[in-house]
Amino acid sequence: MRKIIYIILLVLIMTLLYLLVTNGDTTTDYDILGDSTFSNLSFNNGYVSSNPESHEIYDMDIPDSFELVNSDSAIELYLERETMAIAIKKMDNGYVWYSYDVSRDYNQEISDGIISQEIANQIRSGVSMRTYNVFTPGLRTLLDKNLIGKDEVMISYTILPEGFIAHIDFIDIDILFDVNVVIENEDLIVSIPYESIDEYSEELWMPGNSDISINDILIYPFFGSTSSQEDGYIVIPDGSGALISLVDEPENLANYNASVYGKDLGYTEVPIVSETNVETIKPLARVTLPIYGIIHNVNNSGVLVISENGANYATYNFVSKNLVTEYYQSYFYYNYRTSYKQFQSRSDDQQYILGFQKYPNEFEIKQRYVFLTENANYVGVAKGYRQFLEETTDLKDENLSPTMKTNLDIIGNEIEQGIFFKKNVNMTSYSGLIDIINEIQKDNISNISITYKTFVLSDSQYRFDVLRSLGGKNDFSKLMNFLEENNIEFEPYVDYINSYEDSKYIAARMNRKEFLKLNYSYMYLYKYINNPSYLSYFIDDDLDVYEKHGVSSIALNGMNDTLFTSILKDRTVQYSTENMELVHDSLKKLQSENVLTSFYNPDSYLYEYVNNYYDAPLSSSELMFIDATIPLVQLVVSGHMDLYSPSINFVASEDLALLRMVEYGLNPTYTLSEEENYLLKHTNASNIYISNYSVLRSRILLQNDFLFSGLSKTSGIEMTDHQFLDIGVSLSTFSNGTQIIVNYNDYYYNYNNLVIEARGYVVK
């Protein structure tokens, strides 16, 4: 009897512990498959949208030091000549945007020791410049004076019908340039023509000279800066997008900066590693949109800032209040030179000097300010940029119908080292792919698309070719006929930029070393970066193969590594802007040959060429100072192209990932193979540890059942609105009228008498 009582007590204790751990939640959960691509932070934030219905009318006085320069029906432009500061008055509600806080008496505060002269100059100066002086960077402003109180900068103005030109001469260091500030179609345009930049010291780069030269230029770094806004936030382009609330006392102080379109690899050193000392750190999410937003008052006053020209040399910067000044800052700065290591020894990487390119990077800065009123929110920021792209590029208008699609990312073959030579490891033959598709269709998963990855040994690249080891021409022809009969889209995976053996196509960094990137695979620790000059050559080489085998669309990877500054064999510099033009020309060539192009996490300058968008971001970097992750990218591009998630094989917290896919309208992607994964152990895909369909089948069925009711109504449709209803609860609205309410919490949520289950969603 005593044993029975002990057993009953033990069962009760175990049950109680289970309920405490799960909070009573008995809904289906998913196993963790691997390292998370995002944590729970982005779901369990405390941000809630504020959507005031009333629109304020402001009565804001502009100081007498500002003079009216120009106006149109939307805005007035004012200039303060001493500082080149500007004020922009919105005509519809009277709100005034300043390039610095004009409410303070800076001279008095300097006298009282409240603020230093240096910080006051940085705040008030319309433009600042970082320079190199004997390899030491320094920040210079328009208000700097020398030791005897004489101005170090001369500013003169040309007033134009549409605005003004500021002629700026840093006379103490012999550098001058022009800043154009004009009104254009109700927007403000700030630009610096490259032709106006002149480093006119006759001794520059001469032996013994201090070589003061341009490093970065900061454009109105305190525009829209504020100490706090009760109902305001900053929109940053980190990953899928993120918000930072303008609270009076930030909990976390941070200086966040990220290069637009990624770091310039021409200046970046790659660490030397071996198989025994590889260390990996989760990188920040990419910045693929050259924009940011500042919202002072939701649905009343906001601004969208677009880096229209020079984005590939731009860095986005956010500075928390109380880190340097008492203001939140959000701005771009533009790089003209960066130091790089010029090695003096082949065997000792510690022996180097700092090198600089002789002439600054060639590009024109053009920054557009779009002022928002009723649409002053993060959705308005996204839609403003979407409208800009639709008006200035050939962004496709697909008019897609709501259809959930499933992308199968197929591993065709891989590569490993044999006894004497490298050899193919065949993972999914052409006939084996037909078998996988038949199995999936039997499981009632329809609307499938295929990306198929093959490593071509002769090219040492992932390129398209019909391989005998995978079944040869006959089996491939049968596969293509099968796909056509079943209306299944097929795209070979192609990477023209990354190679895995040294060749004449490899680009050279500014120190004339070959471009390398860490690869983190058993087979190759590094990969080489090809010069985009050879893109056209590679494409010409493949066009006949595409036509011969009926390939009408390809999935391009590696294009995120094309925008860099490099040195050519004749020691001339090839600029990032030139690489961008080479990319445009190559993609237009594919278009002219009727070959569609899809991309993996493409930068926004590629959007007009995108057929399918793979690896669409599910999250921001989720840094501690971020208050909410938002679908900024999805609001910009949804409806113009089909969006697919990163491979679901390799995410932790799968239930949360699936909810995010429903919230953002992202189709699922699965990395699959016919053969077992142990065959990949020594290949270039050694990081893929689960892909066999027979192993993943039950998981895929469960996930697709969960996704279907949401994505079948929204996939391919434009997301027109998004808001946070409560902590962990979001509402997405799509152009066909469908609304998705997602509840990330571990408890149910009641919305207008509609109950959303814990970690579930409802379609309206």
LINQUI-V762134 format. One record per residue. SS is DSSP state (H for helix, E for strand, - for the rest). PSI is psi in degrees with one decimal (* if undefined). OMEGA is omega in degrees with one decimal (999 if undefined). Layout:
BEGIN
SS/PSI/OMEGA ; SS/PSI/OMEGA
END
This chain:
BEGIN
-/-41.4/-179.5 ; H/-37.9/179.2 ; H/-39.4/-179.7 ; H/-42.6/179.4 ; H/-43.4/178.6 ; H/-40.5/-178.6 ; H/-43.3/179.4 ; H/-45.1/178.5 ; H/-40.7/179.4 ; H/-42.1/178.3 ; H/-43.5/179.3 ; H/-42.0/179.6 ; H/-44.2/179.8 ; H/-40.0/178.7 ; H/-44.3/179.2 ; H/-43.1/177.9 ; H/-41.4/178.9 ; H/-43.7/-179.2 ; H/-36.3/178.3 ; H/-41.2/-178.5 ; H/-41.7/-175.6 ; H/-1.0/-176.7 ; -/29.0/178.3 ; -/5.5/-177.8 ; -/119.6/-180.0 ; -/16.3/178.3 ; -/162.9/-177.3 ; -/133.3/174.6 ; -/165.5/-176.9 ; -/147.3/178.6 ; -/152.0/176.1 ; -/126.2/-178.4 ; -/-27.0/-175.5 ; -/-164.3/-178.2 ; -/137.3/-176.8 ; -/139.9/171.3 ; -/-9.1/172.2 ; -/156.4/-178.3 ; -/-178.1/179.6 ; H/-10.2/-174.4 ; H/-41.8/-174.8 ; H/-15.4/-179.3 ; -/-31.4/-174.1 ; -/37.8/178.1 ; -/166.5/-177.3 ; -/17.2/-175.8 ; -/136.6/175.7 ; -/132.0/-178.8 ; -/144.7/171.1 ; -/125.5/-176.2 ; -/72.8/179.8 ; -/140.5/-178.5 ; -/-28.3/-177.4 ; -/147.2/178.8 ; -/121.3/-173.8 ; -/150.0/168.9 ; -/125.8/-173.1 ; -/145.4/174.8 ; -/90.6/-172.7 ; -/123.4/179.6 ; -/138.5/176.9 ; -/128.4/-176.9 ; -/153.1/-178.4 ; -/-19.1/179.6 ; -/-11.8/178.6 ; -/134.0/177.5 ; E/142.3/178.3 ; E/126.5/-178.6 ; E/-43.9/-176.0 ; E/161.6/177.4 ; E/159.0/167.7 ; -/-163.3/-175.6 ; -/-15.2/-174.2 ; -/-40.1/-173.0 ; E/158.3/170.6 ; E/139.7/-179.5 ; E/123.9/178.4 ; E/148.5/-178.0 ; E/135.9/168.3 ; E/109.9/-169.4 ; -/-38.0/-176.1 ; -/-39.8/-172.5 ; -/-6.5/-170.7 ; -/19.1/177.0 ; E/156.2/179.6 ; E/156.6/171.0 ; E/136.5/179.6 ; E/117.9/178.9 ; E/125.5/175.0 ; E/126.9/-174.7 ; -/-28.4/-174.4 ; -/-28.6/-179.0 ; -/0.7/175.7 ; -/3.8/-178.2 ; -/140.7/-178.7 ; E/126.8/174.9 ; E/132.4/180.0 ; E/154.2/175.1 ; -/-4.6/169.3 ; -/167.3/-178.8 ; -/109.2/-176.4 ; -/1.7/-175.2 ; -/-5.8/-174.4 ; -/151.5/172.0 ; -/92.3/-172.3 ; H/-39.7/-179.7 ; H/-42.3/179.4 ; H/-41.5/-179.4 ; H/-33.6/175.7 ; H/-44.5/178.7 ; H/-37.1/-178.5 ; -/-2.8/-179.9 ; -/14.4/-179.8 ; -/-35.0/-178.8 ; -/148.0/179.4 ; -/157.4/177.5 ; H/-39.1/-178.2 ; H/-47.4/-179.5 ; H/-39.2/177.9 ; H/-41.5/177.9 ; H/-42.0/-180.0 ; H/-39.3/-178.6 ; H/-42.7/-171.6 ; H/-26.0/-173.2 ; -/127.5/-179.9 ; -/-37.2/178.6 ; E/140.2/172.7 ; E/157.9/-178.3 ; E/130.4/170.7 ; E/136.0/180.0 ; E/161.2/170.7 ; E/132.6/177.7 ; E/101.3/-173.2 ; -/49.6/175.5 ; -/6.8/178.8 ; E/118.0/-179.9 ; E/146.6/176.6 ; E/151.4/-179.4 ; E/126.6/-178.9 ; E/142.7/-179.6 ; E/172.6/179.9 ; -/-9.8/-175.4 ; -/8.0/-177.0 ; -/143.5/175.3 ; E/154.1/179.5 ; -/-171.3/-172.7 ; -/-25.5/-179.8 ; -/14.3/174.1 ; -/13.8/179.7 ; -/140.8/-179.4 ; E/137.1/175.9 ; -/-6.1/-176.3 ; E/137.4/173.6 ; E/132.6/178.5 ; E/127.6/171.2 ; E/159.9/-173.0 ; E/145.3/166.9 ; E/116.7/-179.3 ; E/127.4/-179.3 ; -/162.6/175.1 ; -/-31.4/-176.9 ; -/-2.8/-179.3 ; E/-131.4/-179.4 ; E/161.4/169.7 ; E/127.0/174.7 ; E/120.8/177.3 ; E/110.0/-171.7 ; E/127.3/179.9 ; E/109.9/173.6 ; E/86.5/-168.3 ; -/-24.3/-179.0 ; -/-20.8/-178.5 ; -/6.7/173.4 ; -/50.4/175.3 ; E/131.8/176.5 ; E/156.2/174.5 ; E/166.2/178.4 ; E/146.6/171.8 ; E/119.4/178.0 ; E/128.3/179.1 ; E/112.4/-174.6 ; E/160.4/172.1 ; E/131.5/-179.2 ; E/114.3/177.0 ; -/49.3/176.3 ; -/4.5/175.9 ; E/161.0/173.7 ; E/132.1/179.2 ; E/125.6/174.2 ; E/125.3/-176.4 ; E/154.2/173.0 ; E/103.7/178.3 ; -/137.3/180.0 ; H/-34.7/-177.4 ; H/-21.0/-178.1 ; H/-11.6/-177.2 ; -/127.9/-179.1 ; E/113.7/171.5 ; E/92.7/-162.0 ; -/12.2/175.9 ; -/127.4/178.7 ; -/-18.3/-178.5 ; -/1.1/-178.6 ; -/129.6/-179.9 ; -/11.3/174.3 ; -/149.2/179.5 ; -/133.7/178.1 ; -/-11.3/179.2 ; -/152.5/-179.2 ; -/-11.5/173.5 ; -/59.1/174.7 ; -/121.1/-174.6 ; E/165.0/-177.1 ; E/134.2/171.0 ; E/-66.3/-179.4 ; E/154.0/169.8 ; E/130.6/179.8 ; E/125.1/-178.1 ; E/115.2/178.1 ; -/63.0/-174.8 ; -/-14.2/177.9 ; -/17.2/177.9 ; -/127.0/-179.5 ; -/6.6/179.9 ; -/149.1/-175.7 ; E/151.0/177.0 ; -/-25.7/174.1 ; -/157.1/172.3 ; -/123.0/-175.8 ; -/-36.1/-176.6 ; E/57.6/-176.9 ; -/165.8/179.3 ; E/168.8/174.3 ; E/135.5/177.4 ; E/119.2/-179.9 ; E/148.3/-173.5 ; -/36.6/-176.7 ; -/113.6/-179.6 ; -/-126.5/178.0 ; -/-16.2/-178.3 ; -/152.4/-177.6 ; E/159.8/178.5 ; E/143.9/173.2 ; E/116.3/-177.1 ; E/144.1/-179.0 ; -/62.8/-177.5 ; -/161.9/-176.5 ; -/-37.6/180.0 ; -/98.6/-179.7 ; -/139.5/179.3 ; -/-33.6/-177.4 ; -/126.8/177.6 ; -/136.2/-175.7 ; -/149.7/167.4 ; E/99.9/-177.1 ; E/127.2/171.6 ; E/142.4/-178.6 ; E/134.4/-179.9 ; E/132.2/174.9 ; E/131.3/-178.3 ; -/14.6/176.3 ; -/162.8/-178.0 ; -/149.5/175.2 ; -/109.1/-175.7 ; -/-14.3/-179.9 ; -/-22.9/-179.2 ; -/-4.1/-168.7 ; -/129.5/176.4 ; -/137.6/177.2 ; -/124.6/-179.0 ; -/142.7/176.9 ; -/123.3/-177.2 ; -/170.5/172.7 ; -/176.4/-178.8 ; -/-21.4/-174.6 ; -/-11.4/-176.6 ; -/28.8/176.7 ; -/125.4/174.8 ; -/136.6/-179.7 ; -/137.2/176.6 ; -/134.2/-180.0 ; -/119.3/-177.8 ; -/160.4/172.6 ; -/152.6/176.0 ; -/149.2/-179.0 ; -/149.1/170.6 ; E/104.0/-177.2 ; -/-7.2/178.4 ; -/126.9/-179.0 ; -/54.3/-174.5 ; E/162.8/163.2 ; E/168.0/179.8 ; E/146.3/173.8 ; E/120.7/178.7 ; E/114.9/177.4 ; E/-35.7/-179.3 ; E/114.1/-173.7 ; -/131.0/179.0 ; -/18.9/178.0 ; -/-45.1/-176.2 ; E/118.4/178.8 ; E/167.1/178.5 ; E/137.1/172.0 ; E/129.7/178.3 ; E/126.1/-177.7 ; E/126.4/170.1 ; E/94.3/-170.8 ; E/-39.5/174.1 ; E/144.8/178.9 ; -/10.1/-176.6 ; H/-32.6/-178.7 ; H/-6.9/170.9 ; H/16.1/-176.8 ; E/148.4/172.4 ; E/128.8/175.2 ; E/137.3/-178.0 ; E/130.4/172.4 ; E/135.2/178.1 ; E/126.3/178.6 ; -/150.8/169.6 ; -/143.8/176.2 ; -/4.8/175.2 ; -/-49.9/176.0 ; -/-47.4/177.2 ; -/-178.6/178.3 ; -/22.2/-176.8 ; -/145.8/164.4 ; E/133.1/178.1 ; E/147.1/175.0 ; E/121.1/-175.7 ; E/165.7/170.2 ; E/145.0/162.5 ; E/155.9/-169.4 ; E/132.2/-172.8 ; E/127.9/176.3 ; -/-26.5/174.3 ; -/148.6/172.4 ; -/140.2/178.3 ; -/150.6/176.3 ; E/157.8/-176.3 ; E/122.3/174.6 ; E/103.2/-170.8 ; E/142.2/-179.0 ; -/-6.1/-178.9 ; -/140.8/178.2 ; -/-20.3/-175.0 ; -/-19.8/-176.8 ; -/106.0/-177.2 ; -/2.4/175.1 ; -/-9.1/179.2 ; -/99.6/-179.6 ; E/161.6/169.8 ; E/162.0/177.7 ; E/133.4/178.9 ; E/156.8/177.5 ; -/146.0/173.0 ; -/147.4/-173.5 ; -/-44.5/-177.4 ; -/144.6/-178.9 ; -/159.5/177.5 ; -/138.4/-174.1 ; -/105.1/174.8 ; -/156.5/175.0 ; -/129.4/172.4 ; E/131.1/171.4 ; E/115.2/-175.3 ; E/127.1/-176.4 ; E/132.9/176.9 ; E/117.3/179.2 ; E/119.2/-173.7 ; E/132.9/-171.9 ; E/143.5/176.3 ; -/-88.8/-179.9 ; -/-28.9/-179.8 ; -/29.5/-179.9 ; -/79.8/177.0 ; -/176.5/-174.9 ; H/-27.5/174.3 ; H/-41.6/177.6 ; H/-36.1/175.8 ; H/-47.9/179.8 ; H/-44.1/-177.1 ; H/-30.8/175.7 ; H/-42.0/177.9 ; H/-37.0/176.3 ; H/-45.7/179.0 ; H/-40.4/178.1 ; H/-44.9/179.3 ; H/-40.8/-179.5 ; H/-31.4/-177.9 ; H/-24.1/-172.1 ; H/-8.2/179.6 ; -/176.1/178.0 ; -/40.3/178.8 ; -/127.2/-174.9 ; -/144.1/172.6 ; -/93.6/-169.0 ; -/-26.8/-174.1 ; -/51.4/-175.5 ; -/148.3/177.0 ; -/151.9/-177.0 ; -/107.3/-179.5 ; -/121.6/174.4 ; -/129.9/177.7 ; -/151.9/178.8 ; E/120.6/179.0 ; E/126.9/174.5 ; E/109.7/-180.0 ; E/99.1/-168.0 ; E/130.8/172.5 ; E/108.1/179.1 ; -/-66.0/174.9 ; E/163.5/174.4 ; E/-176.1/-173.0 ; E/137.8/173.6 ; E/165.9/-178.8 ; E/121.3/173.7 ; -/-168.1/-179.2 ; -/-44.6/-179.4 ; -/-33.5/-174.2 ; -/162.2/172.3 ; E/146.8/-176.5 ; E/155.6/177.7 ; E/144.3/168.8 ; E/108.6/-174.3 ; E/121.6/-175.5 ; -/-36.3/179.7 ; -/107.4/177.5 ; -/168.3/179.1 ; H/-41.1/177.6 ; H/-33.7/178.1 ; H/-33.6/176.7 ; H/-39.0/176.2 ; H/-41.5/179.6 ; H/-42.1/179.7 ; H/-45.8/-179.2 ; H/-41.4/178.4 ; H/-41.5/178.9 ; H/-42.9/-179.8 ; H/-40.9/179.1 ; H/-34.1/174.4 ; H/-28.1/179.0 ; -/13.0/175.3 ; -/30.6/171.0 ; -/112.9/-176.8 ; -/-173.8/-179.1 ; -/59.8/-177.1 ; E/144.0/168.1 ; E/151.5/-173.9 ; E/130.5/161.7 ; E/135.0/-169.6 ; E/123.1/-169.9 ; E/122.5/176.5 ; -/140.0/175.0 ; E/121.6/-178.2 ; E/112.0/-174.5 ; -/-39.0/-176.4 ; -/-26.0/179.7 ; -/-12.7/-173.9 ; -/38.0/-179.3 ; E/163.7/168.3 ; E/100.7/-178.4 ; -/170.9/178.0 ; -/131.1/169.3 ; -/154.6/176.1 ; -/113.5/-173.2 ; -/135.1/178.6 ; H/-36.1/-177.1 ; H/-19.6/179.0 ; H/1.3/177.7 ; -/-14.3/176.3 ; H/-172.5/-172.2 ; H/-39.4/-177.4 ; H/-47.3/179.9 ; H/-36.6/178.2 ; H/-39.3/177.7 ; H/-40.8/176.8 ; H/-40.2/178.6 ; H/-47.0/-178.2 ; H/-38.8/176.6 ; H/-40.9/178.9 ; H/-44.8/-179.6 ; H/-39.7/179.1 ; H/-41.9/179.4 ; H/-32.4/-177.6 ; -/8.1/177.4 ; -/48.7/-179.3 ; -/126.3/179.9 ; E/136.3/-178.1 ; E/126.5/178.4 ; E/115.4/172.8 ; E/142.3/174.8 ; E/124.7/-176.2 ; E/132.5/176.7 ; -/98.8/-179.8 ; -/-13.9/-171.8 ; -/-38.2/-177.2 ; E/129.8/174.1 ; E/162.7/-175.1 ; -/7.7/172.0 ; -/149.6/178.8 ; -/142.6/179.9 ; -/176.0/179.2 ; -/-9.9/-176.6 ; -/-8.8/-172.6 ; E/135.9/177.1 ; -/158.7/179.0 ; E/133.1/177.3 ; -/174.9/-175.2 ; -/-23.6/176.0 ; -/14.1/175.9 ; -/14.8/170.8 ; -/153.3/-178.9 ; E/148.4/175.5 ; -/124.2/175.8 ; E/150.4/169.6 ; E/146.3/173.7 ; E/139.0/-175.7 ; -/-25.9/175.3 ; -/45.5/172.3 ; -/163.7/179.0 ; -/-36.2/-174.7 ; -/-46.9/-177.0 ; -/122.8/174.7 ; -/-22.6/-178.8 ; E/159.4/167.5 ; E/153.3/-178.2 ; E/151.8/178.5 ; E/121.8/180.0 ; E/149.8/174.6 ; -/128.9/179.2 ; H/-13.4/175.5 ; H/-24.7/-177.2 ; H/-0.2/179.4 ; H/-47.1/-178.9 ; H/-38.5/179.0 ; H/-46.7/180.0 ; H/-42.2/-178.7 ; H/-44.6/176.8 ; H/-38.3/-179.0 ; H/-27.6/-174.5 ; H/-16.6/-174.2 ; H/-41.7/179.1 ; H/-36.2/179.3 ; H/-42.0/177.6 ; H/-47.3/-178.0 ; H/-41.6/-177.2 ; H/-37.0/-174.4 ; -/11.6/173.5 ; -/28.2/178.9 ; -/120.0/-176.8 ; -/-1.6/-179.6 ; E/140.6/179.0 ; E/153.1/177.8 ; E/108.1/-173.8 ; E/127.3/171.2 ; -/166.0/178.1 ; -/-8.2/-176.5 ; H/-15.6/176.4 ; H/-10.3/-178.3 ; H/18.4/-174.0 ; -/-20.1/-173.1 ; -/89.0/-179.2 ; -/164.7/175.3 ; -/130.0/-175.4 ; E/169.9/179.9 ; E/135.4/179.5 ; -/172.6/-176.3 ; -/-30.2/178.3 ; -/10.7/176.9 ; -/14.4/170.8 ; -/155.5/-177.6 ; E/133.8/171.2 ; E/116.6/-171.0 ; -/158.3/178.6 ; H/-37.1/179.0 ; H/-34.6/176.3 ; H/-40.3/177.0 ; H/-39.0/178.3 ; H/-41.1/177.9 ; H/-38.3/177.2 ; H/-39.9/177.7 ; H/-46.7/178.0 ; H/-47.3/-177.8 ; H/-40.2/-179.1 ; H/-41.4/-179.2 ; H/-34.2/175.4 ; H/-33.6/176.7 ; H/-43.5/177.1 ; H/-41.4/177.4 ; H/-42.7/-178.3 ; H/-23.6/177.5 ; -/13.1/177.3 ; -/34.8/174.0 ; -/114.4/178.9 ; E/155.4/-179.0 ; E/130.8/171.1 ; E/160.9/-173.1 ; E/156.7/174.1 ; E/114.4/179.6 ; -/59.6/-173.8 ; -/150.9/170.4 ; -/156.2/-169.1 ; H/-24.2/179.3 ; H/-11.8/178.5 ; H/-6.3/-169.6 ; H/-35.3/-176.3 ; H/-13.3/179.8 ; H/1.6/-170.0 ; E/124.6/171.9 ; E/-57.4/174.0 ; E/142.1/179.9 ; E/105.3/178.3 ; E/158.2/-179.2 ; E/39.7/176.0 ; E/136.1/-173.3 ; -/136.4/177.0 ; -/-10.0/-169.8 ; -/167.1/165.7 ; -/-171.9/177.3 ; -/-11.8/176.1 ; -/39.9/176.6 ; -/160.0/-169.3 ; -/-29.0/-176.5 ; -/-5.0/179.7 ; -/131.1/-177.7 ; -/-25.8/-179.3 ; E/143.4/169.4 ; E/137.1/-176.7 ; -/159.3/179.1 ; -/57.3/-177.9 ; H/-47.8/179.2 ; H/-44.8/-176.9 ; H/-37.3/177.6 ; H/-29.4/180.0 ; H/-44.6/-167.8 ; H/-15.5/-176.2 ; E/141.1/-177.2 ; -/-21.2/176.4 ; -/-19.7/-177.1 ; E/156.7/173.9 ; E/136.4/-177.8 ; E/133.9/-179.6 ; E/143.6/-179.4 ; E/164.1/164.0 ; E/163.6/-177.6 ; E/126.3/-177.8 ; H/-10.9/177.4 ; H/-30.6/-163.2 ; H/35.4/175.8 ; -/144.9/170.9 ; -/173.4/-179.7 ; -/56.0/-172.8 ; H/-34.7/-179.9 ; H/-38.3/177.7 ; H/-38.6/177.7 ; H/-40.9/179.6 ; H/-39.0/176.3 ; H/-40.9/179.0 ; H/-37.5/178.5 ; H/-39.3/177.4 ; H/-43.2/-179.6 ; H/-39.5/-174.7 ; H/-8.0/-179.1 ; -/38.9/-178.4 ; -/127.9/174.8 ; E/151.8/-178.6 ; E/149.7/173.1 ; E/135.7/176.2 ; E/131.7/173.3 ; E/119.0/-172.3 ; E/157.3/174.7 ; E/159.0/176.5 ; -/-42.0/-175.1 ; -/167.6/-179.8 ; -/155.4/-171.9 ; H/-17.2/-179.3 ; H/-21.7/178.6 ; H/-19.7/-178.4 ; H/-1.2/-170.0 ; -/-38.6/-175.9 ; -/21.9/-175.9 ; E/-176.4/176.2 ; -/-3.7/176.0 ; -/36.5/-177.1 ; -/-14.8/178.8 ; -/-10.7/179.4 ; -/112.0/-171.8 ; -/-2.6/173.4 ; -/119.7/-179.8 ; -/-11.3/-177.4 ; E/126.3/-174.1 ; H/-38.5/-178.3 ; H/-29.7/178.1 ; H/-38.3/-174.8 ; H/-7.9/-169.6 ; H/-52.0/-176.2 ; H/-36.8/180.0 ; H/-43.7/-179.6 ; H/-42.2/179.4 ; H/-44.3/-179.6 ; H/-44.0/-178.5 ; H/-42.7/-179.3 ; H/-35.5/175.4 ; H/-39.9/-179.6 ; H/-40.1/-174.4 ; H/-26.9/-164.1 ; H/-46.8/-173.7 ; H/-26.8/177.4 ; H/-54.6/-173.3 ; H/-25.8/178.1 ; H/-16.5/178.3 ; H/-17.3/-169.6 ; H/-22.3/-176.5 ; -/128.4/-178.9 ; -/-4.5/-177.6 ; -/145.6/179.1 ; -/131.4/170.5 ; E/118.1/-175.0 ; E/-20.3/-179.0 ; E/155.8/177.8 ; E/139.5/176.6 ; E/160.0/176.0 ; E/116.9/-178.5 ; E/-34.8/-176.9 ; E/-179.7/178.1 ; -/119.2/178.2 ; -/13.4/-179.7 ; E/125.3/-177.9 ; E/157.1/177.8 ; E/117.8/176.7 ; E/133.9/179.5 ; E/137.4/-176.2 ; E/161.9/-170.1 ; -/-19.4/176.8 ; -/8.8/177.4 ; -/-8.5/-180.0 ; -/137.8/174.7 ; E/137.8/178.6 ; E/120.7/175.4 ; E/120.7/-176.0 ; E/132.3/-179.8 ; E/108.9/-179.7 ; -/-3.5/-175.4 ; -/165.6/178.1 ; -/16.8/177.1 ; -/158.1/-177.6 ; -/160.6/-178.7 ; E/134.9/-179.7 ; E/118.1/179.2 ; E/107.7/-179.4 ; -/48.5/179.9 ; -/15.3/175.1 ; E/121.0/-175.1 ; E/123.0/175.8 ; E/121.4/-176.6 ; -/158.5/175.6 ; -/132.1/-178.2 ; -/50.6/179.6 ; E/-174.3/179.4 ; E/162.6/178.7 ; E/139.6/176.7 ; E/126.3/177.6 ; -/*/999
END
